[in-house]
Amino acid sequence: MKTLIGVGVGPGDPELVTVKAVRVLRESDVVFVPVMGGPGPESPAAGRAETTIRAHIGPERIRRVAFALNDQGGLTPRRTSAWQAAASEVARAFEAGATTISFGTIGDPNLYSTFSYLAQTVRGMVRGVSVETVPGITAMQDLAARSAGMTGAGTVLAEGGESLVLLPLTGGAGALRDALGQPGTVVGYKLGAAAGPPPEEVRRLLAEAGRLDGAVVGSRLGLEGEDIRPAAELASLPAVPYLSTLIVPARREGVGSGLARPDGGAR
Amino acid sequence: MKTLIGVGVGPGDPELVTVKAVRVLRESDVVFVPVMGGPGPESPAAGRAETTIRAHIGPERIRRVAFALNDQGGLTPRRTSAWQAAASEVARAFEAGATTISFGTIGDPNLYSTFSYLAQTVRGMVRGVSVETVPGITAMQDLAARSAGMTGAGTVLAEGGESLVLLPLTGGAGALRDALGQPGTVVGYKLGAAAGPPPEEVRRLLAEAGRLDGAVVGSRLGLEGEDIRPAAELASLPAVPYLSTLIVPARREGVGSGLARPDGGAR
């Protein structure tokens, strides 16, 4: 019985992994972690997933695999070969006798993760392999909680009958504009990516939709250099770190106060 | 310094809490947990949050507060009084000397949680109270992972440039129909609620949109009586447990195969 487990390790803070993730990582024969970069001779630094995992297990079973994604999260021919190489490493570890192999991924393995591509490739290579995943905290959730320092009580993502749209900003300004036209919460991923609208354009779209108040942007959550600020400040930045997250709360009666105001009074 | 912390404890499986949540619960002077029901004399059973928390801390600091939500997650006058009573209990615990009080909530405290209402009310009662939250795994993420038993590899919520819409089905069939008309993933919460469309209507809407394949429904995730099945089986059920979750994966080339098929071959 061979099992490949995609383990979500959260957004970067080593405490934001689940008890199950820690157990699964400790019980795995091999734990693969992604490092960015090609298959070349450069020696990449530990990625976020590896740093989090090293806080919970010893280094002896951790192995790095190199690959990269483009701004759309899609695979170019060069990157497809990197996927093949990574999957081949996993297949070799199974051949060498491993029965349980984990692959650590930031955030959640089923939400904009690199894991689904890897699992697909491994399934084509290793007969009878079983694929599982362990959920992880996403950047959206972490930013909602961490923005308490800015707003006084965090950012409520959705409550009551509100809807929430999650979209990568690499799709361009149109999808963001459409989402802002609806009353629900809008969460944008990958703000700052070259393929997406520039930060000052995002700020303008929010202002035009009347949704700048309460909107927050965050990057490097839980890590050195963490940056959380009102989206209103976007225009004044020379650039935004890649992988920034944007939360635009649902239209509510009284920004930041929530749909329901049980006390009926002022904050 | 008085701090009220909303702690997400995940969907029900005691292992799906974060390391941070366990630490915060252990360091709190008092840990409140919700029990459903009015303020009457009945003695309610432990709720999901309490069951999860009892797996990690002793019972001596756990205190139950009673309240209820309607299908919209909104507050009726009767329920508003229950909120006031719950907030008053928290305020009394601060007055009695507690400096750190946790409130355990299933899922994530910023996503369709009862916590935002409570925090709002407490802030109106306790001068200078600081409000924080600790993120938790949501039912959507847990269902995506647990459906591996049904699909062989779980349900990918979103990858690459795909968007995802999350909506409570208590808003009626219209919002679901609109969301299904877009190509992105649709996640429906509270399937089976009296205020929402009946399960057979949900199944019909999915079929009409050509999106029944790959859609999954789950309830009581990680608990006794867990029920995960294809959405195609919805019509054959006499009823669906309240708080069921529906995932309709994004339109992809080859259902369940993911956008990218690096090997270009059959599964």
Interface residues (C-beta under 8 A of the other chain):
Chain A: G8 G10 D13 P14 E15 L16 V17 T18 V19 K20 V22 R23 Q72 G73 G74 L75 T80 W83 Q84 A87 D108 P109 N110 L111 Y112 S113 S116 Y117 A119 Q120 T121 R123 G124 S130 V131 E132 T133 V134 P135 G136 I137 T138 Q141 D142 A144 A145 A148 G152 A153 G154 T155 V156 L157 A158 E159 G160 G161 E162 S163 L164 V165 L166 L167 P168 T170 G171 A175 A179 G184 S257 G258 L259 A260 R261 P262 D263 G265 R267
Chain B: G8 G10 D13 P14 E15 L16 V17 T18 V19 K20 V22 R23 Q72 G73 G74 L75 T80 W83 Q84 A87 D108 P109 N110 L111 Y112 S113 S116 Y117 A119 Q120 T121 R123 G124 S130 V131 E132 T133 V134 P135 G136 I137 T138 Q141 D142 A144 A145 A148 G152 A153 G154 T155 V156 L157 A158 E159 G160 G161 E162 S163 L164 V165 L166 L167 P168 T170 G171 A175 A179 G184 S257 G258 L259 A260 R261 P262 D263 G265 R267
